[in-house]
Amino acid sequence: MNSEKKSLFVTNQFETGGVETVFYNLTNNLKINALLFPLHANTNKQLIDALPKNVTLIRNRYHLKRSPLGLVMTVYAAIKYRKQFRHSNVSIINFSDTLTTLLFSYILNPKNVNSWIHCNPEALKNAATYPVYWWLLGRCKNLIFISESQKELFFMMKESRHIDPKKAVVCTNFIDAEINKKADQPIKIEQPFFFIAARLDLRSKDYLTLIEAYSLLPERIRKIYSLVIAGDGPDKTVIKKYIKNKELEDRIILLGNILNPFSYMAKAAVVIHASISEGFAMSILEALACGATVVAADCHVGPSEILNKGQYGYLYEPGDAKRLSEQIGVALNSKISPDVAKKRAFEITQLGINQAKEFLENDN
């Protein structure tokens, strides 16, 4: 490892989610000298304690509120910190899809700031401040995308017309080898089941379509297979009420947050992905690595790319409960070979590791 060269990853927080998973996989598999800087105090102690030894945690001395006043404080904090990080050997990486982190990163060093885009680019327009966000993206040294389809969508958008496509770098998301060990661990559920692991947030996750699709399955299938949902979030009450209205309380199990979803993925009859939009869909790749048969929403962006247009799993149009129900039935009768699924996950992982290594260890 080059002890002189450092990469400063600026995140919004460090609790649970895709950003945290990607960061762990990167730093656990690559020989990089990483500095992790969560701007807000929200951190998960268990995740922090599990960070690799090549990661140094920086705790923000300034309390940033999530408000317009918080942006002013963000500018102040960045000015205070920039003497510490404005060095040629420190590469600044905005690692969250927020204006706060991008603005902070840009002020630290406008000439050496990169932005790692994790979400569907179209979702970035939901914020009222998105014109400022795009202006800052145009001034980044590099824009890192987590899938080819995500990059293509970004440059198709009119907001991106002023941004040079040569700044684009694809670092495909990848999984950590420890998944295989975790997948072998026992679970508490004995009956056959379908499985999904995702945040209970109806803004991005289409649980209502999933529950409707499950209700449309033949009764003989529902009697055999329960639907197990792992995750928590702001719409838990709404989802529980919908399950009750469908009279499926005895067939749908809400596990809440679990530390090891991989053991469930490995043992599920079918792993289901039900998102409205994605930047990559890491859960699909994780399910493949566990040898699972996957039924996924063909949303923008990621699922179709990972499953190679249905070669390695089954796709359905988001919001189409009837089609999802049909695809679950097809998947039960024509499962993807576990070896084939795992090989696909390995191929994508090797690609992602090589891309990230090229960017972080050499070019960046």
GIJOLIN-V463560 format. One line per field, one symbol per residue. psi: psi as a letter, one per 40 degrees, with the letter a starting at -180 (. if undefined). burial: + if it has 16 or more other ideal C-beta (glycine too) atoms within 10 Angstrom, else -. A space follows every 10 residues. Layout:
# GIJOLIN-V463560
psi->???
burial->???
This chain:
# GIJOLIN-V463560
psi->hhedhihhhh idagciaddd dddddddeei gihhhhghdi ehihddddde iieehhhhhh ehhhigiddd dddddddddd edddegideh hhhheifidd ddddddddgd efhihhhdih ddddedided dddddddeei dihhieiddd ddddeeidde dehheeehhh ghiiiieedd dddeiiiehd iiiiihhiig hedehgdddd dddddeiidd ddddhihhhh iiadfddddd dddddefede ehhhdahidg edddddeidh hhhgidiidd gdddddddde fihhhihgih idddddeffe deahiihheg dddddddddd dddgihhddd dddddddddd dddddddddd dcd.
burial->-----+++++ ++++-+++++ ++++++++++ -+++++++++ --+---++-- +---+----+ ---+------ +-++--++-- +---+----+ ++++++++++ +++++++++- -+++++++++ +-++------ --++-++--+ +++++++-++ +-++----++ --+---++++ ++++++--+- -++---+--- --++++++++ ++-+++++++ +++++-+--- ++--++++++ +++-++--+- -++----+-- +++++--+-- ++++++++++ ++++++++++ ++++++++++ ++++++++++ +++++++--- -+++++-+-+ +-+++++++- ++---+---- ++-++--++- -++-+++-++ ---+
